[in-house]
Amino acid sequence: MNNFKQAPLPFQGQKRRFLKAFNQALNSFSKDATYVDLFGGSGLLAHTVKKKYPNARVIWNDYDNFKQRLEAIPETNLLLQSLRNLLADYPRDKRITGIMREVVIKLIASHEKKYGYCDYITLSASLLFGGNYSTDLKDFSSKTFYNRIRLSDYNAEGFLKDVERIQVDYKKAYNDFKGDNTVFLVDPPYLTTDVSSYNSGAYWKLKDYLDVLNVLDASEYFYFTSNKSQIVELCEWIETRTLTGNPFEGSTMTTTGNKVNYNSGYTDIMLYKNE
Ligand SMILES: C[S@@+](CC[C@H](N)C(=O)[O-])C[C@H]1O[C@@H](n2cnc3c(N)ncnc32)[C@H](O)[C@@H]1O
């Protein structure tokens, strides 16, 4: 099994910067436990566990169908090679405009037609600027292109060898595997983070985020979050409170809509309660 230090294809939110610390922390976990990567994403954490503990049972929850992108690597490499040839004399990192831009779009469209699939996320990393992702041709064609095509082919050989794949909501995976000798890897979408490159697409709200904490109760786990979500602070605050129940229970809610511009706005909320 090759050792991957990052996901074999671009994947937003992959835990490559945590791999060293994750590897070290794994030393205090069992070599033959069942590890369930509930929010599997690119599979990088599942790969890392299997590489370290080959006898462990490792389950990757591929909610995004990353497998489809992995399987398409040979065709993705062909497309990138054609783009490299096309842009051979084009300066690197330079904006692609005019006829060249049209030819790039045509090439991508005919690739998708021929293979019935195109990995737009990988393509985004090659032609769009930092952190910009598209998942279909229409959206992709509306973006500004830059010549940032990676020079070598992608290769995922052996990446998830002997890792078991499932594709379900994390709550089901948790219920199916909870029990002794199970370690959950819990890396949900971050609150307030752009999730447009995930297949789920849906925006995660505070409630969804808090629901995830249920899987930590009485489990062995790794949990990933960011300071933006302030979830750890929230839990610490709750611990200092004797209050139980919902402090807003019995109150009345009034809302006012506020427009920021023609397509966005927010809602202010007033809650009141008297005896
Ligand atoms: C931060 S990413 C995980 C990244 C992963 N640890 C890695 O290193 O590549 C969060 C993942 O959770 C997935 N997800 C969203 N909703 C989910 C759900 N209800 N059940 C399981 N996974 C979900 C997202 O699509 C995304 O792939």
The ligand as a Gaussian input file, in Angstrom:
#p B3LYP/6-31G(d) Opt

LIG

0 1
 C      -14.629000      18.043000       6.011000
 S      -15.160000      16.844000       4.836000
 C      -14.292000      15.393000       5.311000
 C      -12.886000      15.374000       4.773000
 C      -12.134000      14.074000       5.018000
 N      -11.854000      13.824000       6.408000
 C      -10.808000      14.098000       4.250000
 O       -9.730000      14.114000       4.853000
 O      -10.870000      14.126000       3.009000
 C      -16.826000      16.508000       5.315000
 C      -17.525000      15.464000       4.457000
 O      -18.791000      15.112000       5.027000
 C      -19.692000      14.844000       3.949000
 N      -21.085000      14.863000       4.440000
 C      -21.999000      15.877000       4.379000
 N      -23.160000      15.492000       4.918000
 C      -22.997000      14.209000       5.347000
 C      -23.858000      13.257000       5.976000
 N      -25.121000      13.570000       6.297000
 N      -23.364000      12.018000       6.265000
 C      -22.091000      11.709000       5.939000
 N      -21.215000      12.561000       5.323000
 C      -21.674000      13.803000       5.027000
 C      -19.349000      15.963000       2.994000
 O      -19.909000      15.708000       1.735000
 C      -17.811000      15.919000       3.048000
 O      -17.295000      14.950000       2.187000

